[in-house]
Amino acid sequence: MSAAANKKLVQQVYTDSANRSGTTFLDNLAEDATWIVTGQYSWSHEFRGRDAINNGLMGHLRSRLATARPRTVAFNFIAEGDYVVVEARGDNITKDGIRYDNQYCMVWRIEDGKIKEIKEYCDSALVERVLGPFPAERKLVVAV
């Protein structure tokens, strides 16, 4: 796929997220995809495979938020080759009523029209303060 097509795919993922609707992300996530949460805190990990991403990482995030679909709004996209870099901001509330509006820089790698890798950069102190530590057992979710 071209850089423009990759950018369009990632833009649709964020449109779905902003609207708390759609299935673009899961429909286009490669079975062997990897989501890397960067840094050196409890959420830092390489989540490998659709199940680890959807049920491990995102499953725990969904369990902490007041709505089942997290909302992230993107405001800048840069695409080159297989990569799309996105600046975005969350718009969420936890089940405890605390705002969780993290700022993100996400690096997406698209391979043959599928989301192959996501590398997440964000305010790790905010994650730990608002969402709490990431449970070790959720990091053990592996693809079947």
MOTARA-V527320 format. One record per pair of residues at least 6 apart in sequence whose C-alpha atoms are under 8 Angstrom apart, sorted by the first residue. I is the first residue (numbers start at 0). J is the second residue. Records with the same first field share a line. If there is no record, write none. Layout:
BEGIN
I = J, J
END
This chain:
BEGIN
0 = 81, 110, 111, 112
1 = 80, 81
2 = 78, 79, 80, 81, 82, 83
3 = 78
5 = 78, 81, 82, 83, 109, 112
6 = 76, 77, 78, 83
8 = 23
9 = 83, 107
10 = 73, 76
11 = 23
12 = 22, 23, 24
13 = 71, 72, 73
14 = 72
15 = 21, 22, 23
16 = 68, 69, 70, 71, 72
17 = 70, 71, 72
18 = 70
19 = 68, 69, 70
20 = 68
27 = 112, 113, 114
28 = 49, 113, 114, 115
29 = 48, 49, 113, 114, 115
30 = 48, 49, 142
31 = 47, 48, 49, 115, 142
32 = 47, 48, 49, 114, 115, 116
33 = 45, 46, 47, 48, 52, 115, 116, 117
34 = 45, 46, 47, 52, 116, 117, 118, 119
35 = 43, 44, 45, 46, 116, 117, 118, 119
36 = 42, 43, 44, 45, 118, 119, 120
37 = 43, 44, 118, 119, 120
38 = 120, 123
40 = 123, 127
41 = 127, 132, 133, 134
42 = 132, 133
44 = 138
46 = 52, 55, 56, 138
47 = 141, 142
48 = 141, 142
49 = 142
50 = 140, 141, 142, 143
51 = 138, 139, 140, 141, 142
52 = 58
54 = 140
55 = 137, 138, 139, 140
56 = 137, 138
59 = 133, 137
60 = 69, 130
61 = 67, 68, 69
63 = 93, 94, 130
64 = 91, 92, 93, 94
65 = 91, 92, 93, 94, 95, 96
66 = 92
69 = 89, 90, 91
70 = 89, 90, 91
71 = 87, 88, 89, 90
72 = 87, 88, 89, 90
73 = 85, 86, 87, 88
74 = 85, 86, 87
75 = 85, 86, 87
76 = 83, 84, 85, 86
77 = 83, 84, 85
78 = 84
81 = 108, 109, 110
82 = 106, 107, 108, 109
83 = 106, 107, 108, 109
84 = 104, 105, 106, 107
85 = 103, 104, 105, 106, 107
86 = 102, 103, 104, 105
87 = 102, 103, 104, 105
88 = 100, 101, 102, 103
89 = 99, 100, 101, 102, 103
90 = 98, 99, 100, 101
91 = 98, 99, 100
92 = 98, 99
93 = 99, 129, 130
97 = 129
98 = 129
99 = 125, 129
101 = 121, 122, 125, 126
102 = 121, 122
103 = 119, 120, 121, 122
104 = 119, 120, 121
105 = 117, 118, 119, 120
106 = 117, 118, 119
107 = 114, 115, 116, 117, 118
108 = 114, 115, 116, 117
109 = 115, 116
END
